[in-house]
Amino acid sequence: MNTQFSYDKDPLGSKTLETISNASNFNQWMYAEIKPFLKGEILEIGSGIGNISRYVIADGFKITLSDFNPGYYQWLKEKFSDSQYVQNIMQIDLLHPDFQKKYSFLYEKFDSVFLLNVIEHIEDDITAVKNCKFLMKPNGHLVLLAPAYNWLYCRFDRELGHYRRYTLHSMKHILKCNGLHIHSGSYFNSAGITGWLFFGKIMNNKMIGNGEMSVFNRIVPIARILDKLTAKKIGLSVITSSIKQ
């Protein structure tokens, strides 16, 4: 299988995912932030090319991978179909007009559902969360990680198809609108704000470069310390965990 992924319907997205896939320190850090909320049967929505999926699988969790994008869906099938821990690989459309009928076989199937850098790509995020809730068992966990602060919205976001960025307050709002109990919420990666501000807002770059990502990957240990010092009160991303009661 060719490990250099590209998909002509999402060239910038696929290139960005490929760039981030090489940042092992960063990916392991992100996974460490969400791992405490994962349990039982897990569904990842928007698996992309498996940058975080591989860590969940390596830890022996039972997981269903999914992506609405047909190119990523095919990639996931080629890369992960043989894994004993991958229960299924699917295409899921969170805004399907008859979601509950189309995905009735998945009703309350999962103990954990997580979306990492996905919800910002979905125009109607409240409906998307509502449909995630449909897939969750009672007491199931929903974990969301998304870009933070609309004042950081820049060309990076536009090119990647982001509708918005979030605050902890706005993320909690869409969860509460769907009757989910907020378990925890914090910011992530305060050190990344400077780079995003400089290369995205000031330099107006089109995408995250390999060089910038490589440099940041090397300073992840420092970035992790900085998050502890700031008590996760600020960050380039926001993370929430909520529970279906």
Backbone as JSON, one array per atom type, in Angstrom:
{
  "sequence": "MNTQFSYDKDPLGSKTLETISNASNFNQWMYAEIKPFLKGEILEIGSGIGNISRYVIADGFKITLSDFNPGYYQWLKEKFSDSQYVQNIMQIDLLHPDFQKKYSFLYEKFDSVFLLNVIEHIEDDITAVKNCKFLMKPNGHLVLLAPAYNWLYCRFDRELGHYRRYTLHSMKHILKCNGLHIHSGSYFNSAGITGWLFFGKIMNNKMIGNGEMSVFNRIVPIARILDKLTAKKIGLSVITSSIKQ",
  "N": [[0.85, -1.2, 0.0], [0.51, 2.22, -0.82], [1.96, 4.6, 1.17], [1.93, 7.31, 1.0], [-0.48, 9.44, 1.16], [-3.0, 10.87, -0.86], [-5.82, 12.8, -1.81], [-7.9, 13.84, -4.24], [-10.23, 15.34, -3.91], [-9.94, 16.57, -1.51], [-7.41, 17.99, -1.21], [-5.78, 19.77, 0.38], [-6.59, 19.11, 2.95], [-5.87, 16.38, 3.11], [-3.13, 16.58, 2.77], [-2.45, 18.06, 5.02], [-3.19, 16.27, 7.06], [-1.36, 14.26, 6.51], [1.03, 15.61, 7.04], [0.74, 16.08, 9.8], [0.66, 13.47, 10.64], [3.26, 12.64, 10.83], [4.15, 13.8, 13.11], [4.82, 12.51, 15.76], [5.19, 12.91, 18.55], [3.38, 14.96, 19.1], [0.93, 13.78, 18.33], [0.79, 11.63, 20.15], [0.59, 13.04, 22.5], [-1.9, 14.35, 22.17], [-3.54, 12.1, 22.08], [-3.1, 11.1, 24.67], [-4.49, 12.99, 26.13], [-7.18, 12.46, 25.61], [-7.55, 9.79, 26.18], [-8.24, 9.0, 28.9], [-11.01, 9.17, 28.88], [-12.05, 7.2, 27.33], [-13.76, 4.13, 26.83], [-14.96, 0.72, 26.81], [-16.93, -0.23, 23.97], [-15.9, 1.59, 21.24], [-16.35, 4.41, 19.13], [-14.9, 6.19, 16.57], [-15.41, 9.18, 14.99], [-14.75, 10.63, 11.95], [-12.14, 9.69, 11.29], [-10.1, 10.12, 9.5], [-6.89, 9.66, 8.29], [-6.11, 8.0, 10.23], [-4.47, 9.01, 12.28], [-4.76, 9.28, 15.07], [-6.21, 7.05, 15.61], [-4.49, 4.84, 15.43], [-3.16, 4.77, 17.87], [-5.17, 4.25, 19.7], [-5.88, 1.69, 18.85], [-3.44, 0.37, 19.29], [-3.44, 0.29, 22.03], [-5.25, -1.65, 22.53], [-8.0, -1.22, 22.57], [-11.42, -1.83, 21.63], [-12.58, -0.75, 18.62], [-14.54, 1.14, 16.33], [-13.95, 2.52, 13.24], [-14.47, 5.5, 11.32], [-15.29, 7.56, 8.5], [-16.71, 10.19, 6.68], [-15.78, 11.11, 4.28], [-15.06, 9.64, 1.2], [-12.5, 8.98, 0.23], [-10.8, 8.91, 2.51], [-12.14, 6.94, 3.89], [-11.66, 4.67, 2.27], [-8.9, 4.54, 2.56], [-8.65, 3.97, 5.29], [-9.8, 1.41, 5.35], [-7.94, -0.04, 3.85], [-5.7, 0.22, 5.47], [-6.36, -0.62, 8.1], [-8.09, -2.82, 8.2], [-7.3, -5.41, 8.8], [-6.77, -5.48, 11.49], [-7.18, -6.88, 14.69], [-8.51, -5.48, 16.61], [-10.13, -3.63, 15.43], [-13.4, -3.18, 14.92], [-15.19, -2.45, 12.94], [-15.35, -0.58, 9.86], [-16.53, 2.37, 8.64], [-18.7, 4.62, 6.73], [-20.05, 7.52, 7.94], [-22.6, 9.85, 8.04], [-23.2, 12.59, 9.73], [-25.11, 14.53, 9.34], [-27.14, 13.47, 7.9], [-30.38, 13.53, 6.48], [-32.28, 11.72, 7.42], [-31.23, 10.49, 9.74], [-31.58, 8.78, 12.04], [-33.09, 6.66, 11.08], [-31.49, 5.65, 8.98], [-29.2, 4.87, 10.37], [-30.1, 3.13, 12.28], [-29.31, 0.64, 13.16], [-27.15, 1.18, 14.66], [-27.98, 2.28, 17.0], [-27.56, 3.37, 20.26], [-25.18, 1.89, 20.57], [-22.53, 2.32, 21.29], [-20.03, 2.8, 23.83], [-18.27, 4.87, 24.02], [-17.79, 7.77, 22.1], [-15.83, 9.59, 19.92], [-14.65, 12.69, 18.53], [-12.18, 14.26, 16.88], [-10.96, 17.29, 15.99], [-13.06, 17.61, 14.12], [-15.78, 18.46, 14.44], [-15.83, 21.16, 13.85], [-15.88, 21.22, 11.13], [-18.45, 20.77, 10.41], [-21.46, 22.1, 9.46], [-23.97, 22.35, 10.86], [-23.63, 22.03, 13.95], [-25.01, 21.43, 16.28], [-27.03, 19.6, 15.56], [-25.34, 17.57, 14.7], [-24.12, 16.74, 17.1], [-26.4, 15.88, 18.43], [-26.98, 13.61, 16.91], [-24.73, 12.09, 17.41], [-25.22, 11.51, 20.09], [-27.4, 9.78, 19.8], [-26.09, 7.49, 19.02], [-24.81, 6.64, 21.28], [-24.54, 4.64, 24.23], [-26.53, 4.64, 27.28], [-24.97, 6.48, 29.85], [-22.76, 6.65, 28.32], [-19.78, 8.1, 26.86], [-19.04, 11.18, 25.28], [-16.53, 12.62, 23.46], [-15.04, 15.56, 22.51], [-12.79, 17.38, 20.52], [-11.67, 20.44, 19.39], [-10.77, 23.3, 17.32], [-9.82, 26.32, 19.0], [-11.09, 29.6, 19.89], [-12.42, 32.17, 18.09], [-11.11, 34.48, 17.31], [-8.73, 33.61, 16.38], [-9.29, 32.6, 13.94], [-8.42, 32.02, 10.6], [-6.69, 31.99, 7.41], [-5.73, 29.37, 7.33], [-7.86, 28.0, 8.6], [-10.02, 28.55, 6.82], [-9.15, 27.33, 4.43], [-9.11, 24.69, 5.23], [-11.74, 24.17, 5.56], [-13.19, 24.92, 7.83], [-15.97, 25.85, 9.73], [-16.11, 27.34, 12.01], [-14.47, 28.36, 15.11], [-14.06, 27.42, 18.56], [-15.01, 28.27, 21.96], [-14.59, 27.23, 25.37], [-16.99, 27.72, 26.59], [-18.82, 27.97, 24.39], [-18.64, 25.41, 23.31], [-19.6, 23.84, 25.41], [-22.19, 24.76, 25.34], [-23.41, 23.61, 23.0], [-23.43, 21.0, 23.78], [-25.03, 21.02, 26.09], [-27.41, 21.83, 24.9], [-28.23, 19.49, 23.81], [-28.84, 17.95, 25.96], [-26.78, 16.66, 27.29], [-24.59, 15.71, 29.91], [-22.05, 17.65, 31.25], [-18.91, 16.47, 31.74], [-16.17, 17.08, 31.86], [-13.99, 19.8, 30.94], [-11.58, 21.63, 29.12], [-8.76, 23.57, 27.95], [-6.27, 23.03, 25.37], [-2.91, 22.75, 24.42], [-1.48, 25.35, 24.67], [0.91, 26.48, 23.82], [0.8, 26.3, 21.07], [-0.65, 28.44, 20.15], [0.87, 30.73, 19.52], [2.32, 30.0, 17.19], [0.2, 29.48, 15.4], [-0.99, 31.97, 15.3], [1.1, 33.53, 14.22], [1.95, 32.22, 11.74], [-0.51, 31.73, 10.54], [-2.39, 33.96, 10.95], [-0.79, 36.31, 10.69], [1.26, 35.83, 8.69], [-0.39, 34.73, 6.83], [-0.42, 32.16, 5.69], [-1.18, 29.32, 3.59], [-1.41, 26.71, 4.44], [-0.46, 24.36, 7.04], [2.95, 23.89, 7.39], [5.46, 21.35, 6.72], [7.91, 21.87, 7.92], [7.33, 23.68, 10.05], [5.62, 22.07, 11.58], [7.33, 20.0, 12.23], [9.23, 21.28, 13.83], [7.61, 22.08, 15.96], [6.84, 19.6, 16.9], [9.15, 18.69, 18.07], [9.35, 20.29, 20.29], [7.32, 19.53, 21.93], [7.49, 18.32, 24.56], [8.1, 20.6, 26.12], [5.86, 22.14, 25.57], [3.89, 20.63, 26.79], [4.53, 20.97, 29.48], [4.04, 23.71, 29.67], [1.27, 23.76, 29.38], [0.52, 22.63, 31.79], [1.42, 24.6, 33.53], [-0.24, 26.71, 32.87], [-2.58, 25.7, 33.69], [-4.32, 24.65, 31.86], [-6.03, 26.64, 30.99], [-5.98, 28.17, 28.77], [-5.57, 27.69, 25.22], [-4.78, 26.28, 21.97], [-6.67, 24.54, 21.15], [-9.87, 23.21, 22.24], [-11.12, 20.9, 24.62], [-13.68, 18.67, 25.44], [-15.49, 16.47, 27.59], [-18.41, 14.63, 27.77], [-21.46, 13.18, 29.14], [-23.99, 10.83, 28.44], [-26.99, 10.69, 29.99]],
  "CA": [[0.0, 0.0, 0.0], [1.24, 3.47, -0.86], [1.72, 5.32, 2.43], [1.79, 8.73, 0.73], [-1.9, 9.58, 0.85], [-3.55, 12.11, -1.38], [-7.19, 12.61, -2.27], [-8.05, 15.08, -5.01], [-11.36, 16.14, -3.45], [-9.55, 17.24, -0.28], [-5.94, 17.98, -1.29], [-5.16, 20.42, 1.53], [-6.89, 18.31, 4.14], [-5.07, 15.16, 3.12], [-1.73, 16.97, 2.97], [-2.32, 18.45, 6.42], [-3.21, 15.04, 7.86], [-0.08, 13.58, 6.29], [2.04, 16.38, 7.78], [0.54, 15.84, 11.23], [0.91, 12.05, 10.93], [4.68, 12.47, 11.13], [4.43, 14.46, 14.39], [4.46, 11.46, 16.72], [5.1, 13.45, 19.91], [2.14, 15.71, 19.18], [-0.2, 12.84, 18.28], [0.75, 10.89, 21.41], [0.11, 13.99, 23.5], [-3.34, 14.5, 21.97], [-4.18, 10.85, 22.5], [-3.04, 11.02, 26.13], [-5.51, 13.88, 26.68], [-8.54, 11.89, 25.48], [-7.57, 8.39, 26.59], [-8.97, 8.72, 30.15], [-12.47, 9.19, 28.68], [-12.42, 6.11, 26.44], [-14.1, 2.88, 27.5], [-15.87, -0.19, 26.13], [-17.01, -0.16, 22.51], [-15.55, 2.96, 20.89], [-16.53, 4.89, 17.76], [-14.24, 7.44, 16.17], [-16.03, 9.82, 13.83], [-13.76, 11.47, 11.3], [-10.84, 9.07, 11.58], [-9.09, 10.62, 8.58], [-5.94, 8.61, 7.89], [-5.78, 7.18, 11.39], [-3.38, 9.57, 13.09], [-5.0, 8.95, 16.48], [-6.75, 5.68, 15.62], [-3.43, 3.85, 15.62], [-2.82, 4.68, 19.29], [-6.29, 3.56, 20.34], [-5.73, 0.28, 18.48], [-2.24, -0.16, 19.95], [-3.77, 0.06, 23.43], [-6.14, -2.8, 22.63], [-9.43, -0.88, 22.64], [-12.28, -2.23, 20.52], [-12.94, 0.52, 18.0], [-15.08, 1.27, 14.98], [-13.43, 3.71, 12.58], [-15.4, 6.01, 10.32], [-15.09, 8.86, 7.89], [-17.68, 10.46, 5.63], [-14.99, 11.29, 3.06], [-14.82, 8.31, 0.63], [-11.08, 8.71, 0.1], [-10.29, 8.49, 3.81], [-12.79, 5.65, 4.19], [-10.91, 3.62, 1.57], [-7.58, 4.47, 3.2], [-8.82, 3.27, 6.57], [-10.04, 0.0, 5.05], [-6.67, -0.63, 3.43], [-4.69, 0.27, 6.53], [-6.73, -1.17, 9.4], [-9.07, -3.91, 8.13], [-6.76, -6.66, 9.35], [-6.52, -5.36, 12.92], [-8.13, -7.63, 15.51], [-9.23, -4.57, 17.49], [-11.03, -2.8, 14.64], [-14.66, -3.9, 14.8], [-15.84, -2.09, 11.68], [-14.91, 0.67, 9.23], [-17.79, 2.83, 8.05], [-18.95, 6.02, 6.39], [-21.17, 8.03, 8.73], [-22.97, 11.22, 7.75], [-23.9, 13.1, 10.92], [-26.19, 15.43, 8.95], [-28.08, 12.78, 7.03], [-31.72, 14.02, 6.84], [-33.03, 10.69, 8.15], [-30.11, 9.83, 10.41], [-31.96, 7.71, 12.96], [-33.53, 5.5, 10.3], [-30.36, 5.11, 8.23], [-28.22, 4.27, 11.28], [-30.85, 2.51, 13.39], [-28.55, -0.52, 13.63], [-26.1, 1.67, 15.56], [-28.61, 2.96, 18.13], [-27.02, 3.08, 21.59], [-24.22, 0.79, 20.42], [-21.17, 2.64, 21.71], [-19.74, 3.33, 25.16], [-17.52, 6.1, 23.82], [-17.73, 8.34, 20.76], [-14.96, 10.77, 19.94], [-14.42, 13.45, 17.31], [-11.01, 15.12, 17.07], [-10.85, 18.22, 14.87], [-14.1, 17.22, 13.16], [-17.04, 19.18, 14.62], [-15.72, 22.48, 13.22], [-16.13, 21.04, 9.7], [-19.87, 20.45, 10.23], [-22.19, 23.38, 9.54], [-24.96, 22.28, 11.94], [-22.95, 21.24, 14.98], [-25.98, 20.96, 17.29], [-27.61, 18.36, 15.03], [-24.28, 16.56, 14.68], [-23.99, 16.22, 18.46], [-27.64, 15.13, 18.68], [-26.87, 12.29, 16.28], [-23.73, 11.34, 18.19], [-25.91, 11.04, 21.29], [-28.21, 8.65, 19.36], [-25.21, 6.33, 18.89], [-24.19, 6.35, 22.57], [-25.26, 3.94, 25.28], [-26.68, 5.41, 28.51], [-23.69, 6.64, 30.56], [-21.67, 6.7, 27.35], [-18.99, 9.32, 26.82], [-18.77, 11.88, 24.02], [-15.31, 13.42, 23.59], [-14.85, 16.48, 21.39], [-11.64, 18.28, 20.5], [-11.87, 21.34, 18.26], [-9.98, 24.55, 17.4], [-10.32, 27.3, 19.97], [-11.07, 31.05, 19.75], [-12.73, 32.71, 16.77], [-10.15, 35.52, 16.93], [-7.63, 32.94, 15.69], [-9.75, 32.11, 12.63], [-7.54, 32.6, 9.58], [-6.67, 31.27, 6.13], [-5.63, 27.94, 7.66], [-9.21, 27.5, 8.86], [-10.83, 28.63, 5.6], [-8.68, 26.33, 3.47], [-9.45, 23.36, 5.75], [-13.19, 24.02, 5.59], [-13.73, 25.12, 9.18], [-17.05, 26.82, 9.85], [-15.96, 28.15, 13.22], [-13.64, 27.88, 16.2], [-14.89, 27.34, 19.76], [-14.53, 28.48, 23.32], [-15.13, 26.21, 26.27], [-18.4, 28.07, 26.81], [-19.64, 27.64, 23.22], [-18.68, 23.96, 23.18], [-20.54, 23.34, 26.43], [-23.54, 25.14, 24.92], [-23.99, 22.63, 22.07], [-23.65, 19.76, 24.54], [-26.2, 21.22, 26.94], [-28.58, 21.87, 24.02], [-28.6, 18.1, 23.54], [-29.12, 17.25, 27.2], [-25.62, 15.9, 27.75], [-23.99, 16.19, 31.17], [-20.64, 17.99, 31.07], [-18.04, 15.77, 32.69], [-14.95, 17.89, 32.01], [-13.68, 20.69, 29.84], [-10.34, 22.37, 29.29], [-8.06, 23.92, 26.72], [-5.16, 22.14, 25.03], [-1.84, 23.24, 23.57], [-1.33, 26.81, 24.73], [2.1, 26.88, 23.06], [0.49, 26.36, 19.65], [-1.31, 29.7, 19.79], [1.84, 31.64, 18.92], [2.59, 29.58, 15.82], [-1.0, 29.66, 14.58], [-1.15, 33.42, 15.14], [2.13, 34.07, 13.33], [1.93, 31.65, 10.39], [-1.85, 31.79, 9.99], [-2.99, 35.3, 10.94], [0.13, 37.36, 10.23], [1.87, 35.45, 7.42], [-1.49, 34.34, 5.93], [-0.06, 30.95, 4.97], [-2.32, 28.52, 3.12], [-1.5, 25.45, 5.17], [0.6, 24.06, 8.0], [4.09, 23.32, 6.68], [6.21, 20.25, 7.34], [8.96, 22.43, 8.77], [6.74, 24.21, 11.28], [5.11, 20.95, 12.38], [8.49, 19.26, 12.73], [9.8, 22.05, 14.94], [6.7, 22.0, 17.11], [6.87, 18.23, 17.41], [10.34, 18.55, 18.91], [9.2, 21.04, 21.55], [6.12, 19.06, 22.63], [7.7, 18.2, 26.02], [7.99, 21.94, 26.72], [4.46, 22.54, 25.44], [3.11, 19.91, 27.81], [4.8, 21.65, 30.75], [3.36, 24.99, 29.62], [-0.15, 23.51, 29.65], [0.39, 22.43, 33.24], [1.63, 25.89, 34.19], [-1.41, 27.55, 32.61], [-3.73, 24.96, 34.2], [-5.2, 24.38, 30.72], [-7.03, 27.7, 30.92], [-5.92, 28.69, 27.41], [-5.0, 26.7, 24.32], [-5.15, 26.34, 20.56], [-7.85, 23.68, 21.01], [-10.69, 22.98, 23.43], [-11.51, 19.49, 24.77], [-14.76, 18.4, 26.41], [-16.05, 15.12, 27.75], [-19.79, 14.7, 28.29], [-22.05, 11.88, 29.43], [-25.42, 10.64, 28.16], [-27.62, 10.17, 31.2]],
  "C": [[0.88, 1.25, 0.0], [0.93, 4.3, 0.38], [1.64, 6.82, 2.22], [0.38, 8.99, 0.24], [-2.17, 10.9, 0.16], [-4.93, 11.82, -1.93], [-7.62, 13.9, -2.92], [-9.25, 15.91, -4.61], [-11.04, 16.9, -2.16], [-8.03, 17.33, -0.22], [-5.26, 18.63, -0.09], [-5.39, 19.65, 2.8], [-6.01, 17.08, 4.23], [-3.59, 15.47, 3.35], [-1.49, 17.36, 4.42], [-2.3, 17.22, 7.32], [-1.9, 14.28, 7.72], [1.04, 14.27, 7.05], [1.95, 16.08, 9.27], [0.86, 14.38, 11.59], [2.35, 11.79, 11.31], [5.08, 13.09, 12.48], [4.03, 13.53, 15.53], [4.32, 12.0, 18.15], [3.78, 14.19, 20.11], [0.93, 14.78, 19.2], [-0.33, 12.04, 19.58], [0.23, 11.77, 22.54], [-1.41, 14.17, 23.39], [-4.08, 13.25, 22.44], [-4.2, 10.72, 24.02], [-4.11, 11.89, 26.79], [-6.91, 13.26, 26.63], [-8.65, 10.47, 26.02], [-8.36, 8.14, 27.89], [-10.49, 8.63, 29.98], [-12.96, 8.03, 27.8], [-12.7, 4.83, 27.24], [-14.97, 2.03, 26.58], [-15.77, -0.15, 24.62], [-16.86, 1.31, 22.09], [-15.84, 3.22, 19.41], [-15.74, 6.17, 17.58], [-14.92, 7.96, 14.92], [-15.03, 10.8, 13.24], [-12.36, 10.96, 11.56], [-9.73, 9.55, 10.66], [-8.19, 9.51, 8.07], [-5.39, 7.87, 9.12], [-4.69, 7.7, 12.28], [-3.53, 9.27, 14.58], [-5.53, 7.52, 16.61], [-5.68, 4.66, 15.97], [-3.05, 3.69, 17.09], [-3.92, 3.98, 20.08], [-6.18, 2.06, 20.09], [-4.55, -0.35, 19.21], [-2.49, -0.46, 21.42], [-4.81, -1.04, 23.62], [-7.6, -2.49, 22.84], [-10.17, -1.47, 21.44], [-12.84, -0.96, 19.9], [-13.56, 0.31, 16.62], [-14.57, 2.58, 14.41], [-14.45, 4.19, 11.55], [-14.89, 7.31, 9.74], [-16.08, 9.02, 6.75], [-17.0, 10.6, 4.27], [-14.65, 9.92, 2.45], [-13.35, 7.96, 0.46], [-10.47, 8.23, 1.4], [-10.88, 7.14, 4.22], [-12.03, 4.51, 3.53], [-9.52, 3.43, 2.18], [-7.65, 3.67, 4.5], [-9.02, 1.78, 6.35], [-8.74, -0.7, 4.66], [-5.69, -0.76, 4.59], [-5.05, -0.56, 7.76], [-7.66, -2.39, 9.37], [-8.59, -5.2, 8.79], [-6.53, -6.62, 10.86], [-7.6, -6.11, 13.72], [-8.97, -6.71, 16.4], [-10.21, -3.66, 16.75], [-12.29, -3.6, 14.33], [-15.34, -3.66, 13.46], [-15.2, -0.82, 11.16], [-16.07, 1.15, 8.37], [-17.69, 4.26, 7.53], [-20.19, 6.45, 7.18], [-21.37, 9.51, 8.41], [-23.81, 11.77, 8.9], [-25.04, 14.06, 10.58], [-27.14, 14.78, 7.95], [-29.51, 13.17, 7.44], [-32.6, 13.01, 7.57], [-32.04, 9.81, 8.91], [-30.55, 8.62, 11.23], [-32.45, 6.47, 12.22], [-32.35, 4.84, 9.6], [-29.39, 4.35, 9.14], [-28.9, 3.61, 12.48], [-30.1, 1.31, 13.97], [-27.42, -0.13, 14.57], [-26.68, 2.36, 16.81], [-28.07, 2.45, 19.47], [-26.04, 1.9, 21.57], [-22.9, 1.05, 21.14], [-21.09, 3.21, 23.13], [-19.02, 4.67, 25.08], [-17.57, 6.5, 22.35], [-16.8, 9.54, 20.82], [-14.75, 11.35, 18.54], [-13.28, 14.42, 17.58], [-10.82, 15.98, 15.82], [-11.81, 17.86, 13.74], [-15.3, 18.15, 13.24], [-17.01, 20.56, 13.96], [-15.95, 22.43, 11.71], [-17.62, 20.87, 9.39], [-20.7, 21.7, 10.46], [-23.18, 23.4, 10.71], [-24.4, 21.4, 13.06], [-23.91, 20.72, 16.04], [-26.64, 19.66, 16.83], [-26.58, 17.24, 15.01], [-24.12, 15.93, 16.06], [-25.23, 15.41, 18.84], [-27.53, 13.72, 18.11], [-25.77, 11.44, 16.9], [-24.38, 10.73, 19.43], [-26.76, 9.8, 20.97], [-27.37, 7.36, 19.33], [-24.66, 5.83, 20.22], [-25.12, 5.56, 23.49], [-25.53, 4.91, 26.44], [-25.38, 5.35, 29.33], [-22.49, 6.59, 29.62], [-21.01, 8.06, 27.33], [-18.92, 9.87, 25.4], [-17.58, 12.8, 24.25], [-15.13, 14.26, 22.33], [-13.57, 17.28, 21.59], [-11.77, 19.12, 19.24], [-11.01, 22.58, 18.41], [-10.64, 25.57, 18.3], [-10.16, 28.74, 19.46], [-11.3, 31.53, 18.3], [-11.75, 33.81, 16.35], [-8.89, 34.93, 16.28], [-8.02, 32.43, 14.31], [-8.96, 32.81, 11.52], [-7.61, 31.75, 8.31], [-6.53, 29.77, 6.33], [-7.02, 27.33, 7.8], [-10.06, 27.47, 7.59], [-10.44, 27.52, 4.62], [-9.05, 24.91, 3.91], [-10.95, 23.14, 5.86], [-13.8, 24.13, 6.97], [-14.84, 26.16, 9.14], [-16.82, 27.79, 11.0], [-14.83, 27.59, 14.09], [-14.48, 28.04, 17.48], [-14.2, 27.96, 20.97], [-15.07, 27.34, 24.16], [-16.62, 26.46, 26.5], [-19.26, 27.65, 25.61], [-19.71, 26.13, 22.99], [-19.65, 23.35, 24.19], [-21.98, 23.65, 26.03], [-24.15, 24.08, 24.0], [-24.22, 21.29, 22.76], [-24.89, 19.88, 25.41], [-27.49, 21.28, 26.12], [-29.1, 20.47, 23.72], [-28.77, 17.27, 24.81], [-27.99, 16.37, 27.7], [-25.04, 16.55, 29.01], [-22.51, 16.44, 30.95], [-19.82, 17.32, 32.16], [-16.76, 16.56, 32.93], [-14.76, 18.75, 30.78], [-12.42, 21.48, 30.12], [-9.8, 22.77, 27.92], [-6.82, 23.04, 26.57], [-4.18, 22.88, 24.12], [-1.77, 24.78, 23.53], [-0.14, 27.3, 23.91], [1.79, 27.04, 21.57], [-0.14, 27.66, 19.2], [-0.36, 30.62, 19.05], [2.11, 31.29, 17.46], [1.41, 29.8, 14.91], [-1.22, 31.14, 14.28], [-0.15, 33.97, 14.12], [1.97, 33.55, 11.9], [0.55, 31.75, 9.74], [-2.4, 33.19, 9.85], [-2.06, 36.35, 10.31], [0.7, 37.03, 8.85], [0.83, 35.02, 6.38], [-1.13, 33.12, 5.09], [-1.3, 30.12, 4.64], [-2.51, 27.27, 3.94], [-0.34, 25.31, 6.14], [1.73, 23.36, 7.28], [4.76, 22.2, 7.45], [7.26, 20.78, 8.31], [8.43, 22.93, 10.1], [6.25, 23.07, 12.19], [6.25, 20.15, 12.99], [9.12, 19.96, 13.93], [8.91, 21.93, 16.17], [6.73, 20.61, 17.72], [8.05, 18.03, 18.36], [10.19, 19.26, 20.25], [7.95, 20.63, 22.34], [6.36, 18.88, 24.13], [7.6, 19.54, 26.74], [6.54, 22.41, 26.69], [3.58, 21.87, 26.49], [3.31, 20.55, 29.19], [4.06, 22.98, 30.81], [1.86, 24.83, 29.89], [-0.4, 23.28, 31.14], [0.5, 23.76, 33.97], [0.44, 26.82, 34.0], [-2.7, 26.89, 33.09], [-4.79, 24.71, 33.12], [-6.33, 25.4, 30.61], [-7.04, 28.39, 29.56], [-5.34, 27.6, 26.52], [-5.49, 26.89, 22.9], [-6.41, 25.51, 20.28], [-8.61, 23.63, 22.33], [-11.11, 21.52, 23.43], [-12.64, 19.4, 25.8], [-15.08, 16.92, 26.43], [-17.43, 15.27, 28.36], [-20.38, 13.3, 28.37], [-23.54, 11.9, 29.06], [-26.07, 10.0, 29.36], [-28.97, 9.53, 30.9]]
}
